[in-house]
Amino acid sequence: AQSVTQPDIHITVSEGASLELRCNYSYGATPYLFWYVQSPGQGLQLLLKYFSGDTLVQGIKGFEAEFKRSQSSFNLRKPSVHWSDAAEYFCAVDSDNYGQNFVFGPGTRLSVLP
Amino acid sequence: DTEVTQTPKHLVMGMTNKKSLKCEQHMGHRAMYWYKQKAKKPPELMFVYSYEKLSINESVPSRFSPECPNSSLLNLHLHALQPEDSALYLCASSQDRAGSRREQYFGPGTRLTVT
């Protein structure tokens, strides 16, 4: 079965600093990969997705992510973090196996220092 | 427009009550989902409807009963819930369950408290 790990439970960065959130997945074929953000008590917002093609994908709010097949990773990056980026970030995986389900990673909580 | 709406925003119910959560989307999506999310945890899939048919039920207790009246609406009927069912219930939709149109768009959720 496919699985997703996010090694960092909680990350704190200063406003204006760069950010990288890690995501690793376990799946034989190339999966469909997503990053979502969730503010406290809110629903999830799709930041970006990777299906195929260019391994560097751009998303909303200045985020980007890079798919690295050799490392089974899909890390999220932002060059300069804003205080409003403080939230919970979830990596998610889907597959072409119709019996498999959309799987979320455990999440990484981002705190931003002024 | 990528909006999924959910009502109510908050719900407090006793263990003997019957209530329903509602979800609506007007994006023409043909797949809709219910998730349960406990604090500090990722969403857990409960049900999936594809083309208005229930395609996945993740071994959810029968006190939760989903319904898809049409392609835009999804309900979750609640009956005889337990306090441990208190959580944020999220609805999501996607254009399809397969292919390159599978990204899910989420509603804001219903915060459910069972007393």
Interface residues (C-beta under 8 A of the other chain):
Chain A: Y32 F34 Y36 G41 Q42 G43 L44 Q45 L46 K49 F51 S52 F90 D94 D96 Y98 N101 F102 F104 G105 P106 G107
Chain B: T2 V4 Q6 Y33 K40 K41 P42 P43 L45 V48 I56 E58 L88 L90 A92 R97 A98 S100 R102 E103 Q104 Y105 F106 G107 P108 G109 R111
